[in-house]
């Protein structure tokens, strides 16, 4: 598959992604990651996150990094984070083979911090002024259903499936 992609110059060519698409990107080899994230990729905790927590995409890591129990402990401004949390999520993690759920939450937060702002789901993309107004979008919806004339949407934001952002013959 990779050799075919290389042969036909397939590239991930999105200028802007919406929040949902940013959340679907793979975390561990993220195209918008700093070098530090690549270093975090090869640790015991990252192995645990992938194996025991099934954390492969940005949305998975966000879910782990934003657990209520972890947020409460962190808000107490105490550097010591106890490992004896009995919440449902931490208990389930231990059942799945994780020895240190809180450490995994902490590492997930660190990994998420290494995603550059352009690719981070929490960062709003700058307005390009190219998107259709709500009224024109509604008019397009009606026109599409009735076979009428559509207004071109020049928006630079890619929405929908992750596969929609790939382009073929990019380097030609």
N, C-alpha and C positions, 0 to 999 in steps of 0.2 A: 504494500500500500504506500509506504513512504517513497519507494523508488518511482512509482507511478506519479505521485504528487510532485516529486522533483522533476521528472521528465516533462510534465505539462505545466510547470511553474505555478503550482497551487500555492496561494498565500492567504493568510488571514489579513484581509485588507479593509478593516472597518476604521472609519475616521472617528466616529463617536458611537458609543454603545449605550443603550438604555440600562437602567439599574438591574433589571432582570437578567439581561445578557451578561453584564459584568459579574453577576452572582454565579452564572453557569460556567465561567472559565475555570480550567483546572488550576489548582493552587500550586502544586509542587514544582511544576515547570512553567510557571506563569510568565507570559510574555511581558508583563509590566512589573516585574519584580526587581528588587535591588539584589546586589550580589550577596547580601547577608541572608536573604531568603534561600538562596541556593545552598548556602552553608548549613542553614537550619534543616534542609531537606534530608541530610544524612546523619540523623541522631536517633537515639533510642526512643525519644519522645515522639519524633515525627513518624517513626515506624509504628508506634503505638496508635497515633492518631489515624494513620492509614489503615492499620489492621483491625484494631479493636473498636475504633470509633467510626470507621468507614468514611473518613474525611478525605475526600479527593477534590472537591470543588470549593470555590470560595464560600458558597452558601453554607456548606457543612462546617467550615472553620468558623464562620460568623456565629452559627448556632452554638458551638462549643464555647467560644470566647465570651459569649453574652449570656451565659447561664445566670439565673438569679442568685444562686448560692455564691458563685464566684464574684459577682458584682458587689454583693453585700459585704463579703469579706474584704474585698479590695477597697471599698468605700470607707471601711473602718481605719484605713491608713496604717494598718499593721502589716509589716513585712512578712511576718509569720502567717502562713496560710495552712491551717490544720487539714490533715488528710482524712479526718473521721466524719466527713459530711454524710448524712443519712438521707439526703434528698433522693427522690426517685431517679433522677438522671445519673447521679454519682453511683448509686446502688446498681443501676443497670450497667454502667460502665465496668464496675468491678465484676459483675456477673459475666460480662463479655471478655474479661481477661485483663483489664486495665488495673494496674496496681496503684497508680497515683492520678486519680481524675482531676484534682485541682492543678497539678503540675501540667497536665495536658491542656487545661483551660488557659493557664498562664502562657504556655508555649503557642497555643492557637492565637492568642492575642498578639504575641510577638510576631508571629508569621503574618497575620493580617496587617500589622503596622508596616510591613516591608513591601506591601503592594503600593505602587506609585499612584498618586492621586487621580491621574487620568483613567486608571483601570479600577479604582476602588469603588465599590457599590455605594458607599456613603457620600461620596463626592459628587455633587451635581455637575453635570457637564455644562459648559458655558452655552448660553443661548446663541444660536447661529442666525436667528431671524429668517430662516429658510422654510420652516414648517408651515403647513397650511393652518388657517384658523379653524376653530371648531366648526363654524358654519360651513366652510368649504369641505371639511372632512365629511360632515353629514350629507352635504350635497353629493359628494363622490359616492357615498354609501348607497344613496337612493339611485344615482345614475348607474352604478354597477348592477344593482338589482333589476333595474328596468331597461338596461341596455343603452343608456344614454351616454353623453359625452363626459369624460372624466377630466378633471383638472390635475395637471402634473404636480406631484408632491416632491419638491427639490430638497427635502430634509436630508441632512447628513447623518442623522442618527439611525443606526441599524437597530431594528426591533425584530422580535420573533424568535426563531430558532438560531442556535449558535452556528449551524451549518450555513445559514444565509449570509454570514460574514466572510466566507471563503470565496476567493476569486481564482479563476484559471487563466493561464497565459499572462500573468502579471508582468513579467520582465520583458515581454516582446515589444 
